Amino acid sequence: MPVIDKGSWTLHRTSRDHAGARPHHPAIVCDDRTVDYLTLHRESNRAAWALRAAGVRRGDRVAYLGHESEYYYLVILACVKVGAVLVPVNWRLTPPEVDHILRDSGAVLLFVGAAFRERGDEVRGRLPGLRGTVPVDGGDAAAPEPGAGLLAWSAGHPDTDHQPDTGPDDPAVQIYTSGTTGMPKGAVLAHRSFFTLPHAMRERGVAWIDWLPDDVALISLPGFGIAGIGWFMHTFNAGGTSVVMPQFDPQEAVRLIRARRVTTTFAAPAMLQAMLGERTAEPAAFTSLRKIAYGAAPMSETLLKRCLEMFGCEFAQIYASTETGSVAVCLPPEDHHRGDGALLRTVGLPCPGNEVKVIGPDGAEVAPGTIGEVCVRAPSRMLGYWNLPEATGRTLVGEWVHMGDAGYLDDDGYLHLCDRMNDTIIVAGQNIYPAEVEKALAAHPAVEESAVVGLPHPRWGEAVHACVVLRPGATATPRDLLLSLRGRLADYKTPAAYHFVPSLPHNPSGKILRRSVREELSARLDRAAGGAEVTAGR
């Protein structure tokens, strides 16, 4: 694939180029619908002219509330073709959170899927700056409304090209963070965020993660987060085909990989584990796969081994955030086959073009092996948080994104994550990182997943509590888990209590919401006053 001039790193330029160079190559497959690059370009041109007719101008925010489909990406392209910024709204959020995003972004128009039409109508009355809502699809899929939907809204407008006065450093999307530590913040990403990594990989001559023109990528994570939209955009820029799932379903994911001959995907470990549990999951179903990227949560060595055996392709672990705009750190495929368990417990090396450092409380860089805050310098980084200069200044210091994660670099430059800085548990002055305890618990064959949190303790300041989900049909006692941790963890790190729970809360990217776990567990213990669901660990 020829290297594109950096000055043309814009999504509207890519749309135009693909429409000319590979017009009939499938761009998006969703359900039983296929849209080629020429159709996607022309329909997004029409939608862009419709946006202009609706008064949308450069810099305006346009929101989208709906499940994944070809319409979502068509709207993104329409927005960038007029210089507007797309604000994807997490449809799993509560109404107050949706209101916050629409109000905070100042969205002038809302595109809404059929399943969320009532919510769109409801919020419109509370937001005077919102000029209108546009239905994405024609109502209920089983009984579509004739003449309704995005294509009908833009019909009659020309399909000629737009020439927006925007470049690689201009904003393209505004993604609201998952809000694990408060109300979501709008991270503004420029066009360049979706171009820099593949370019740097090609320049370095490595293919830790890559996107090829003949790739068929399964988009199984929601597009309102950086993982879903990022994987699509990289596939789109390469000229590949994206197989879009409106919602992740493990059985459907296995079917699509087999039927559509999927070659790449990005998934959270919990999603891969769910796919392995499907009765149709067999090596023959995955022969088309060449590479799977995983991240968003730790993967146990046991699960990774099962994945390598079943999927039979290369694996790459990635570490990123909305604020970095793209992948920051990667554990390359070759490192998954060295038989080095310690290496698999790292998140890898800085991607080409990126730098990583670890700093102490004084802001100075610390020596290898010393735990501190992880900072990343990447050309894909965000422009900043929308209308939050102080928050931007805390996270984006110069060219460095302060990740909020505790970790350290080893002598070979591999990054080891310990945990979120604000999830650190302090027991009698000793720092305990929940992820370390969770990794140790994951080694027990009965454990599906766990969340480790700290709760107040009158003597030690905090005590370690483990909420554990057991595998279907498996059994384990607190003593079993305690014994399994001996020799793996220092005594002060082992949980003081275990709580067996049916499930744990996750955000859309698959990360366990420890704050929710902590709040729910604290409330339950207050109600039960040490009831039966609490079992002492030692």
C-alpha positions as CSV (number, residue, x, y, z in Angstrom):
1,M,0.0,0.0,0.0
2,P,1.6,3.3,-1.0
3,V,2.4,5.8,1.8
4,I,0.0,8.7,1.7
5,D,1.3,12.3,2.0
6,K,0.8,13.4,5.6
7,G,-1.0,16.6,4.4
8,S,-3.8,14.5,3.0
9,W,-4.4,12.5,6.2
10,T,-8.1,13.3,6.3
11,L,-11.1,11.0,6.3
12,H,-12.9,12.9,3.5
13,R,-9.8,12.5,1.3
14,T,-9.7,8.8,2.0
15,S,-13.4,8.4,1.1
16,R,-12.9,10.2,-2.3
17,D,-9.7,8.2,-3.1
18,H,-11.3,4.8,-2.4
19,A,-14.4,5.7,-4.4
20,G,-12.1,6.2,-7.4
21,A,-9.6,3.4,-6.8
22,R,-11.8,0.6,-5.6
23,P,-15.4,1.7,-6.2
24,H,-17.0,-1.8,-6.0
25,H,-15.0,-3.2,-3.1
26,P,-17.2,-3.9,-0.1
27,A,-16.6,-1.2,2.5
28,I,-19.2,-2.2,5.1
29,V,-21.2,-5.4,5.7
30,C,-24.0,-5.2,8.3
31,D,-26.7,-7.9,8.8
32,D,-27.5,-8.8,5.1
33,R,-26.6,-5.4,3.7
34,T,-23.3,-4.6,1.8
35,V,-22.2,-1.1,0.9
36,D,-19.3,-0.6,-1.5
37,Y,-16.9,2.3,-1.4
38,L,-18.5,4.2,-4.2
39,T,-21.9,4.0,-2.7
40,L,-20.6,5.0,0.8
41,H,-18.9,8.0,-0.7
42,R,-21.9,9.1,-2.7
43,E,-24.4,8.6,0.1
44,S,-22.2,10.4,2.6
45,N,-21.8,13.3,0.1
46,R,-25.6,13.5,-0.1
47,A,-25.8,13.5,3.7
48,A,-23.2,16.2,3.9
49,W,-25.2,18.5,1.5
50,A,-28.2,17.7,3.7
51,L,-26.3,18.8,6.8
52,R,-25.4,22.0,5.1
53,A,-29.0,22.6,4.2
54,A,-29.9,22.0,7.9
55,G,-27.5,24.8,8.8
56,V,-24.6,22.6,10.1
57,R,-21.3,24.4,9.7
58,R,-17.6,23.8,10.3
59,G,-16.9,23.1,14.0
60,D,-20.6,22.3,14.9
61,R,-21.1,19.1,16.9
62,V,-23.5,16.5,15.5
63,A,-24.6,13.6,17.8
64,Y,-25.4,10.0,17.0
65,L,-27.4,7.7,19.3
66,G,-27.9,4.2,17.9
67,H,-26.6,0.8,17.4
68,E,-23.8,0.0,15.1
69,S,-24.6,0.0,11.4
70,E,-23.4,1.3,8.0
71,Y,-25.4,4.5,8.8
72,Y,-23.2,5.4,11.7
73,Y,-20.1,5.5,9.6
74,L,-21.9,7.2,6.8
75,V,-22.9,10.0,9.2
76,I,-19.2,10.3,10.4
77,L,-18.1,10.8,6.8
78,A,-20.9,13.3,6.1
79,C,-19.8,15.3,9.2
80,V,-16.1,15.5,8.2
81,K,-17.1,16.5,4.7
82,V,-18.6,19.7,6.0
83,G,-16.0,20.2,8.8
84,A,-18.4,19.2,11.6
85,V,-17.5,16.9,14.5
86,L,-19.4,13.7,15.2
87,V,-20.3,13.0,18.8
88,P,-21.1,9.3,19.3
89,V,-23.4,8.8,22.3
90,N,-23.1,5.6,24.3
91,W,-26.6,4.1,24.1
92,R,-26.0,2.1,27.3
93,L,-25.8,5.3,29.4
94,T,-28.5,6.5,31.7
95,P,-30.8,9.3,30.5
96,P,-29.0,11.9,32.7
97,E,-25.7,10.8,31.2
98,V,-27.0,11.1,27.7
99,D,-28.4,14.5,28.5
100,H,-25.0,15.5,29.9
101,I,-23.2,14.6,26.6
102,L,-25.7,16.3,24.4
103,R,-25.8,19.4,26.6
104,D,-22.0,19.5,27.1
105,S,-21.2,19.0,23.4
106,G,-23.7,21.6,22.3
107,A,-24.9,19.2,19.6
108,V,-27.0,21.0,17.0
109,L,-28.4,17.9,15.4
110,L,-29.1,14.3,16.7
111,F,-29.2,11.2,14.5
112,V,-31.1,8.5,16.4
113,G,-31.7,4.8,15.8
114,A,-35.2,3.3,16.0
115,A,-34.5,1.7,19.4
116,F,-33.8,5.1,20.9
117,R,-36.4,7.2,19.1
118,E,-38.4,7.9,22.3
119,R,-35.2,9.0,24.2
120,G,-34.3,11.3,21.3
121,D,-37.8,12.9,21.3
122,E,-37.5,13.3,25.1
123,V,-34.2,15.0,25.2
124,R,-35.0,17.3,22.3
125,G,-37.5,19.2,24.5
126,R,-34.9,19.8,27.2
127,L,-32.1,21.1,24.8
128,P,-33.0,24.3,23.1
129,G,-29.7,24.3,21.1
130,L,-30.7,21.0,19.4
131,R,-32.3,22.0,16.1
132,G,-33.8,18.6,15.4
133,T,-33.5,14.8,15.3
134,V,-33.0,12.7,12.3
135,P,-34.1,9.0,12.3
136,V,-31.3,6.8,11.1
137,D,-33.4,3.9,10.1
138,G,-37.0,3.7,9.0
139,G,-38.5,2.7,12.3
140,D,-38.8,-0.9,13.6
141,A,-36.6,-3.3,11.5
142,A,-39.5,-5.7,11.2
143,A,-41.9,-3.0,9.9
144,P,-39.9,-0.1,8.5
145,E,-41.7,3.1,7.8
146,P,-41.7,4.0,4.1
147,G,-39.8,7.1,3.3
148,A,-38.2,7.5,6.7
149,G,-34.6,7.3,7.7
150,L,-31.2,8.8,6.9
151,L,-31.2,7.9,3.2
152,A,-34.7,9.4,2.8
153,W,-33.6,12.5,4.7
154,S,-30.6,13.1,2.4
155,A,-32.4,12.0,-0.9
156,G,-32.7,14.8,-3.5
157,H,-29.4,16.3,-2.5
158,P,-26.4,16.1,-4.9
159,D,-23.8,13.3,-4.5
160,T,-21.0,15.6,-5.6
161,D,-17.8,16.0,-3.6
162,H,-17.2,18.5,-0.9
163,Q,-14.0,20.5,-0.4
164,P,-13.9,21.2,3.4
165,D,-11.2,23.5,4.5
166,T,-9.9,21.0,7.1
167,G,-6.7,19.2,7.5
168,P,-5.1,16.4,9.5
169,D,-5.0,18.5,12.8
170,D,-8.6,19.5,12.6
171,P,-11.2,17.7,14.9
172,A,-13.1,14.8,13.4
173,V,-14.8,13.1,16.4
174,Q,-15.5,13.9,20.0
175,I,-15.6,10.7,22.1
176,Y,-16.8,10.8,25.6
177,T,-14.8,8.8,28.1
178,S,-16.3,5.9,29.9
179,G,-16.8,8.0,33.0
180,T,-15.3,5.6,35.5
181,T,-14.3,8.5,37.7
182,G,-17.2,10.9,37.2
183,M,-19.2,12.4,34.4
184,P,-17.8,11.6,30.9
185,K,-15.4,14.1,29.3
186,G,-15.4,14.7,25.6
187,A,-12.0,13.8,24.2
188,V,-11.5,15.6,20.8
189,L,-9.6,13.6,18.2
190,A,-8.2,14.9,15.0
191,H,-8.2,13.2,11.6
192,R,-4.5,12.3,12.1
193,S,-5.4,10.0,15.1
194,F,-6.5,7.4,12.5
195,F,-3.5,7.7,10.3
196,T,-0.3,8.0,12.3
197,L,0.1,4.4,13.6
198,P,-0.1,2.5,10.3
199,H,2.3,5.0,8.8
200,A,4.8,4.5,11.7
201,M,4.5,0.8,11.5
202,R,5.3,0.8,7.8
203,E,8.2,3.2,8.2
204,R,9.7,0.9,10.9
205,G,9.0,-2.2,8.8
206,V,7.0,-4.1,11.5
207,A,3.5,-5.5,11.5
208,W,2.7,-5.9,15.2
209,I,-0.8,-4.8,14.3
210,D,-1.7,-3.9,10.7
211,W,-4.6,-3.3,8.4
212,L,-4.4,-4.5,4.7
213,P,-6.6,-3.6,1.7
214,D,-7.9,-7.2,1.4
215,D,-8.7,-7.5,5.2
216,V,-12.1,-8.4,6.4
217,A,-12.4,-6.9,9.9
218,L,-15.0,-7.9,12.4
219,I,-16.1,-4.7,14.3
220,S,-17.5,-6.2,17.5
221,L,-16.9,-3.4,20.0
222,P,-19.2,-0.4,20.0
223,G,-18.3,2.5,17.7
224,F,-19.0,5.1,20.4
225,G,-15.6,4.1,22.0
226,I,-12.1,4.5,20.6
227,A,-11.7,0.7,20.2
228,G,-14.7,0.2,17.9
229,I,-14.3,3.4,15.9
230,G,-10.5,3.1,15.8
231,W,-10.6,-0.4,14.4
232,F,-13.1,0.6,11.7
233,M,-11.2,3.8,10.7
234,H,-7.9,1.9,10.3
235,T,-9.6,-0.7,8.2
236,F,-11.4,2.0,6.2
237,N,-8.2,3.9,5.6
238,A,-6.5,0.7,4.3
239,G,-9.4,0.1,1.9
240,G,-10.6,-3.1,3.7
241,T,-14.0,-4.5,4.5
242,S,-15.6,-4.0,7.9
243,V,-18.2,-6.5,9.1
244,V,-20.2,-4.5,11.6
245,M,-22.1,-6.1,14.5
246,P,-25.0,-3.9,15.9
247,Q,-24.3,-5.6,19.2
248,F,-21.8,-8.2,20.2
249,D,-23.2,-11.7,20.5
250,P,-20.6,-14.6,20.8
251,Q,-22.7,-17.0,18.7
252,E,-23.2,-14.5,15.9
253,A,-19.5,-13.5,16.1
254,V,-18.4,-17.1,15.5
255,R,-20.9,-17.4,12.6
256,L,-19.7,-14.2,11.0
257,I,-16.0,-15.1,11.2
258,R,-16.8,-18.4,9.4
259,A,-19.3,-17.0,6.9
260,R,-17.6,-13.7,6.0
261,R,-14.1,-15.1,6.1
262,V,-13.0,-12.5,8.7
263,T,-9.2,-11.9,8.8
264,T,-8.8,-9.5,11.8
265,T,-10.6,-8.3,14.8
266,F,-10.1,-6.5,18.1
267,A,-11.8,-7.9,21.2
268,A,-11.8,-7.8,25.0
269,P,-10.6,-11.0,26.7
270,A,-14.2,-11.6,28.0
271,M,-15.5,-11.6,24.5
272,L,-13.0,-14.1,23.3
273,Q,-13.8,-16.3,26.2
274,A,-17.5,-16.1,25.4
275,M,-16.8,-17.1,21.8
276,L,-14.7,-20.1,23.0
277,G,-17.8,-21.3,25.0
278,E,-20.0,-21.5,21.9
279,R,-20.8,-25.0,20.6
280,T,-20.0,-23.9,17.1
281,A,-16.5,-22.8,18.1
282,E,-14.0,-25.2,16.5
283,P,-10.7,-24.5,14.8
284,A,-12.3,-25.0,11.4
285,A,-14.5,-22.0,12.0
286,F,-11.5,-19.7,12.3
287,T,-9.2,-20.7,9.5
288,S,-9.6,-17.3,7.8
289,L,-8.2,-15.4,10.8
290,R,-4.7,-14.0,10.5
291,K,-4.5,-11.7,13.6
292,I,-6.5,-10.9,16.7
293,A,-5.7,-7.9,18.8
294,Y,-6.9,-7.9,22.4
295,G,-6.9,-5.5,25.3
296,A,-9.1,-3.3,27.5
297,A,-8.6,-5.9,30.4
298,P,-6.0,-8.4,31.4
299,M,-6.0,-11.9,29.9
300,S,-4.9,-14.8,31.9
301,E,-2.2,-17.1,30.6
302,T,-4.7,-20.0,30.7
303,L,-7.2,-18.1,28.5
304,L,-4.5,-17.0,26.1
305,K,-3.3,-20.5,25.6
306,R,-6.9,-21.7,24.8
307,C,-7.2,-18.8,22.4
308,L,-4.0,-19.6,20.6
309,E,-5.0,-23.2,20.2
310,M,-8.6,-22.5,19.0
311,F,-8.2,-19.4,16.8
312,G,-4.9,-20.5,15.3
313,C,-3.7,-17.0,14.3
314,E,-1.3,-14.3,15.5
315,F,-2.2,-12.4,18.7
316,A,-1.2,-8.9,19.7
317,Q,-2.0,-7.3,23.0
318,I,-2.6,-3.5,22.9
319,Y,-2.7,-0.8,25.5
320,A,-4.4,2.5,24.6
321,S,-7.0,5.0,25.8
322,T,-9.4,7.5,24.2
323,E,-6.8,10.2,25.0
324,T,-4.0,8.5,23.1
325,G,-6.2,8.4,20.1
326,S,-4.8,5.1,18.9
327,V,-2.7,2.2,20.2
328,A,0.1,3.3,22.5
329,V,1.8,0.1,23.5
330,C,1.8,-3.4,21.9
331,L,3.0,-6.8,22.9
332,P,3.9,-8.1,19.4
333,P,2.7,-11.5,18.1
334,E,6.2,-13.0,18.3
335,D,6.4,-12.4,22.0
336,H,3.3,-14.6,22.5
337,H,5.3,-17.7,21.3
338,R,8.5,-17.4,23.4
339,G,7.2,-19.5,26.2
340,D,8.0,-16.6,28.6
341,G,5.2,-16.3,31.1
342,A,6.8,-13.1,32.6
343,L,6.8,-11.5,29.1
344,L,3.1,-12.3,28.7
345,R,2.3,-10.4,31.9
346,T,3.6,-7.2,30.3
347,V,1.5,-5.0,27.9
348,G,4.5,-4.7,25.6
349,L,6.7,-2.1,24.0
350,P,5.9,1.4,22.8
351,C,4.5,1.3,19.2
352,P,6.7,2.8,16.5
353,G,6.5,6.6,16.7
354,N,5.5,6.5,20.4
355,E,7.4,7.0,23.7
356,V,6.6,5.8,27.2
357,K,7.9,7.0,30.5
358,V,7.0,6.5,34.1
359,I,7.1,9.4,36.6
360,G,7.0,9.7,40.3
361,P,5.0,12.0,42.5
362,D,7.3,14.9,41.8
363,G,6.9,14.5,38.0
364,A,10.4,13.3,37.5
365,E,11.1,10.2,35.4
366,V,11.8,7.1,37.6
367,A,14.3,4.3,37.1
368,P,13.3,1.0,35.5
369,G,11.5,-1.3,38.0
370,T,10.1,1.7,39.9
371,I,6.3,2.0,40.0
372,G,4.9,5.4,39.1
373,E,2.4,6.9,36.7
374,V,2.5,5.8,33.1
375,C,2.8,8.6,30.5
376,V,2.6,8.2,26.7
377,R,3.8,10.5,23.9
378,A,2.0,9.6,20.6
379,P,1.3,11.7,17.5
380,S,-2.3,10.3,17.6
381,R,-3.0,12.0,20.9
382,M,-6.2,13.9,21.5
383,L,-6.4,17.7,20.9
384,G,-7.9,18.0,24.4
385,Y,-11.1,17.7,26.4
386,W,-14.0,19.7,25.1
387,N,-14.4,23.0,27.1
388,L,-12.3,21.6,30.0
389,P,-8.9,23.4,29.9
390,E,-8.0,22.5,33.5
391,A,-8.8,18.8,33.0
392,T,-6.9,18.9,29.7
393,G,-3.9,20.4,31.4
394,R,-3.8,17.7,34.0
395,T,-4.0,14.9,31.4
396,L,-2.1,16.4,28.5
397,V,1.1,17.9,29.8
398,G,3.0,19.2,26.8
399,E,3.1,16.3,24.4
400,W,2.6,13.6,27.1
401,V,-0.7,12.0,28.0
402,H,-0.8,11.1,31.7
403,M,-2.6,7.8,31.6
404,G,-3.7,7.6,35.2
405,D,-2.3,4.0,35.4
406,A,0.3,2.8,37.8
407,G,3.1,0.8,36.2
408,Y,6.8,0.4,35.6
409,L,9.2,-0.2,32.7
410,D,11.7,-3.1,32.9
411,D,15.3,-3.0,31.7
412,D,14.2,-4.2,28.2
413,G,11.6,-1.4,27.8
414,Y,8.5,-3.5,28.3
415,L,5.7,-1.8,30.2
416,H,4.2,-3.6,33.2
417,L,0.8,-2.3,34.4
418,C,0.0,-2.5,38.1
419,D,-3.4,-0.7,38.2
420,R,-5.3,2.5,38.0
421,M,-3.7,5.1,40.2
422,N,-7.0,5.8,42.0
423,D,-7.7,2.0,42.4
424,T,-4.6,1.5,44.5
425,I,-5.4,-0.1,47.9
426,I,-3.3,1.0,50.9
427,V,-3.2,-1.5,53.7
428,A,-1.1,-0.4,56.7
429,G,0.9,1.9,54.5
430,Q,1.6,-0.8,51.8
431,N,0.4,-0.2,48.3
432,I,-1.6,-3.1,46.7
433,Y,-2.6,-3.0,43.1
434,P,-5.9,-4.9,42.4
435,A,-4.9,-6.1,39.0
436,E,-2.0,-8.0,40.4
437,V,-4.3,-9.9,42.8
438,E,-6.9,-10.4,40.0
439,K,-4.2,-12.0,37.8
440,A,-3.2,-14.4,40.5
441,L,-6.9,-15.3,41.1
442,A,-7.4,-15.9,37.4
443,A,-4.9,-18.8,37.6
444,H,-7.4,-20.8,39.6
445,P,-9.3,-23.1,37.2
446,A,-12.6,-22.4,38.8
447,V,-12.4,-18.6,38.5
448,E,-14.1,-16.9,35.5
449,E,-13.2,-13.4,36.5
450,S,-12.7,-11.3,39.6
451,A,-12.7,-7.7,40.9
452,V,-10.5,-6.7,43.8
453,V,-11.3,-3.5,45.8
454,G,-10.4,-1.9,49.0
455,L,-12.9,-1.1,51.7
456,P,-12.3,0.8,54.9
457,H,-10.8,-1.1,57.9
458,P,-10.6,0.4,61.4
459,R,-7.1,-0.8,62.1
460,W,-5.4,-1.1,58.7
461,G,-7.0,1.8,56.8
462,E,-8.3,-0.5,54.1
463,A,-8.8,-4.2,53.6
464,V,-8.6,-6.2,50.4
465,H,-11.9,-7.7,49.2
466,A,-12.3,-10.0,46.2
467,C,-15.5,-10.4,44.3
468,V,-15.3,-13.6,42.3
469,V,-17.3,-15.1,39.5
470,L,-16.9,-18.8,39.1
471,R,-16.9,-20.7,35.8
472,P,-20.2,-22.4,35.0
473,G,-20.4,-25.7,36.9
474,A,-17.2,-25.0,38.9
475,T,-17.0,-24.8,42.6
476,A,-14.5,-23.3,45.0
477,T,-14.3,-22.2,48.6
478,P,-12.6,-19.2,50.0
479,R,-10.0,-21.5,51.5
480,D,-9.3,-23.0,48.0
481,L,-8.7,-19.5,46.6
482,L,-6.5,-18.5,49.6
483,L,-4.4,-21.6,49.2
484,S,-4.0,-21.0,45.5
485,L,-2.5,-17.6,46.2
486,R,0.2,-18.8,48.5
487,G,3.5,-18.4,46.8
488,R,2.0,-16.1,44.2
489,L,1.3,-13.1,46.4
490,A,2.8,-11.7,49.5
491,D,0.6,-12.3,52.5
492,Y,-0.4,-8.7,52.9
493,K,-1.8,-8.7,49.3
494,T,-4.1,-11.7,49.8
495,P,-7.8,-10.8,50.2
496,A,-9.2,-10.5,53.7
497,A,-12.6,-11.6,52.3
498,Y,-14.1,-13.3,49.3
499,H,-17.5,-12.6,47.8
500,F,-18.9,-15.0,45.2
501,V,-21.1,-13.1,42.8
502,P,-23.0,-14.1,39.6
503,S,-21.5,-11.3,37.5
504,L,-19.5,-8.1,37.5
505,P,-20.3,-4.8,35.9
506,H,-18.3,-3.8,32.8
507,N,-18.1,-0.7,30.7
508,P,-18.6,-1.0,26.9
509,S,-14.9,-1.7,26.3
510,G,-15.0,-4.7,28.6
511,K,-13.2,-3.1,31.6
512,I,-14.5,-4.0,35.0
513,L,-16.0,-1.0,36.8
514,R,-14.3,-1.3,40.1
515,R,-15.9,1.8,41.4
516,S,-19.3,0.2,40.9
517,V,-18.1,-3.0,42.5
518,R,-16.8,-1.1,45.5
519,E,-20.0,0.9,45.9
520,E,-22.3,-2.1,45.5
521,L,-20.3,-4.2,47.9
522,S,-20.1,-1.5,50.5
523,A,-23.8,-1.0,50.4
524,R,-24.5,-4.8,50.6
525,L,-22.1,-5.2,53.6
526,D,-23.8,-2.3,55.3
527,R,-27.2,-3.9,54.8
528,A,-26.1,-7.4,55.8
529,A,-23.8,-6.3,58.6
530,G,-21.4,-9.1,57.9
531,G,-24.0,-11.5,56.5
532,A,-23.6,-14.9,54.8
533,E,-22.3,-13.6,51.5
534,V,-19.1,-12.5,53.2
535,T,-16.5,-15.2,53.9
536,A,-13.3,-14.4,55.7
537,G,-10.2,-15.2,53.6
538,R,-7.9,-15.8,56.6
